[in-house]
Amino acid sequence: MNIDRMEFISWMERIMERFDILKEYVLNIQKQRHSIDGEQLLDNQDVLQMLKISHRSLQRYRSTGKLPYYTISGKLYYKLSDVHQFIRDSFNSPLRRTKENK
């Protein structure tokens, strides 16, 4: 069985389109699996990279109650909104300039 070059390219394009459809489908399933009530869940590695902190610092934030977390099947997860709130709370309020500060 011989196929010409154009027919081969046509088949390969169709296959690649199907791979793209499957990729989108898998990504959607992964997003749904890592969410609760429609909100994205982050694991330890995600939070460490997002905040650029060490494992020990993250553990300290959990134990002091500054960063809420959830345990699912022995693995720790954080709601994205909780991490954003933690970042907002961590900012110091800006200093107001007075005549003495100048």
N, C-alpha and C positions, 0 to 999 in steps of 0.2 A: 504494500500500500504506500503510494507516494502522495505527498501533499505539497503544494507549491508554497512558496515563501509568503505570499499575501494571505493565504488561508491560515497558515501557521500564526502569523502576526495577529490575525483577527481572533483566532482562538485564544491566544495569550492575553489579548486585551480583555476579552470576556472573563477569563479566569481572574485577572487582576482586579476587575470591577467587583467580582464576587468576593475576593479577599478584602477589598475595601469595605464592602457591606458587612462582612463578618467582623471586621475590626471594630466598626462603629457599634455593632451589636454587643460585642464583648466589653467594650469600654462602658457602655450604658449599664450593663449588668454589674460591672465592678463598682460603678458609682452608686448604684442602688444598694449593693451589699455593704458598702462602707458609709452608710448613712442611717440616721435614726430620726424619725419624724420629718424626713425630707432634709435634714441637716447633715452636712458632711462630717464624718468622723476622721480624726487624724490619729496615727499611732505614735509611739515614742520617737521613732526616727524622723517622722514628718515634723514634729514639734521641735526636735533638736535642730534640724536644718533651718526651720522657719525662724526660730529665735536666736540661732547661732550660740547655743549654750552647751554646757557639758551635761553628762548623765546625772552627775551629783547635784548640779543646780536645779535640774528638772525635778529630781527627787525631793529637794528641799522645798520647792514651790508646792509640790503635792502635799508634803507632810505638814506644812504650815497653813494649808488651806487656801493659798493664793490662787492656785490653778485647779479647778474642779476636774475630776477624771472619772472614768467608768471602767469597770472590769468586766470583760466579756470573755468567757472561756479561758480565764487566767491571763488574758492580754489586756493591757491598758490602752484606753482610747480617750481622746479629748474632743469635745465639740469645737468646731471652727469658731463659732461665736464666742465661746468661753476664752479661747486663745486670743481673739481680737480684743475682748474686754480686758484681759490680763495685760495686753500691750498698752491699751489706753490708760489703765490704772497705774502702769509703771512710769508713765511720763510725769515728770515734775512740772508743777505749774510754773510758768515763766516769771522771772523776777521783775518787779516793777521798778522802774528807774526813779530814784528820788535825788534830791540835791546832794545827799551824803554819798550816794553810790557812784556819782559821776566822776 
